[in-house]
Amino acid sequence: MQHLVFVYGTLRQGECNHHYLANSQLLGHFDTPPEYALYDLGPYPGLVEGHHAISGEVYLVDDDTLAKIDELEDVPVEYRRERIETTFGHAWIYIYQESDHLDILIESGDWCQRV
């Protein structure tokens, strides 16, 4: 089975975990509606509900890749998966669940522009 996944952090092109998507098809870039906030957690970001648009990429992935991403994201403990509407169709998005670690807001909503 194929799934759409919206990635906004370390799974994006040029980031440290992009190799998880080596066998997946990039459909394109997407900015969410202004319904989220992106926080810098050090080695990776945490996305929660908020009032910012988040920049990312949408990929077409298979069951095996989705399972590996779930493991990377520690679903359902650290993150949970929800569906969002994108220009490519409904995609999975990973929502951070540990709100006590949210200190550094990434105002731009773009993990790749955090520095």
Residue pairs with C-beta under 8 A, 6 or more apart in sequence:
1 62
1 63
2 60
2 61
2 62
3 60
3 61
3 62
3 63
3 66
3 91
3 92
4 27
4 58
4 59
4 60
4 61
4 86
4 88
4 89
4 90
4 91
4 92
5 24
5 58
5 59
5 61
5 66
5 69
5 91
5 92
5 93
6 30
6 32
6 56
6 57
6 58
6 84
6 86
6 91
6 92
6 93
7 21
7 56
7 57
7 58
7 59
8 38
8 45
8 47
8 54
8 55
8 56
8 57
8 93
8 111
9 15
9 44
9 45
9 47
9 56
9 111
10 16
10 17
10 18
10 43
10 44
10 45
10 111
11 17
11 18
11 20
11 21
11 69
11 72
12 18
12 56
12 57
12 111
12 112
13 26
13 57
14 112
15 111
15 112
16 43
17 72
20 65
20 68
20 69
20 72
21 59
21 61
21 65
23 62
23 65
24 59
24 60
24 61
24 62
24 65
25 59
25 60
26 57
26 58
26 59
27 57
27 58
27 59
27 60
27 88
28 57
28 58
28 87
28 88
29 55
29 56
29 57
29 58
30 55
30 56
30 57
30 58
30 86
30 87
30 88
30 91
31 53
31 54
31 55
31 56
31 109
32 53
32 54
32 56
32 84
32 93
32 109
33 53
34 51
34 52
34 53
35 49
35 50
35 51
36 47
36 48
36 49
36 50
36 52
36 53
36 54
36 109
37 47
37 48
37 49
37 50
37 51
37 52
37 102
37 105
38 45
38 46
38 47
38 52
38 54
38 105
38 106
38 109
38 110
38 111
39 45
39 46
39 47
39 48
39 96
39 101
39 102
39 103
39 104
39 105
39 106
40 104
40 105
40 106
40 114
41 96
41 101
45 96
45 106
45 111
45 114
46 96
46 98
46 101
46 102
47 54
47 93
47 94
47 95
47 96
48 95
48 96
48 99
48 102
49 95
52 107
52 109
53 109
54 109
54 110
55 108
55 109
55 110
55 111
55 112
55 113
56 111
58 86
58 87
58 88
58 91
61 69
66 92
69 94
70 81
73 79
73 81
73 94
75 81
75 94
77 97
78 96
78 97
78 98
79 94
79 95
79 96
79 97
80 94
80 95
80 97
81 92
81 93
81 94
81 95
82 92
82 93
82 95
83 90
83 91
83 92
83 93
84 90
84 91
84 93
96 102
106 113
106 114
108 114
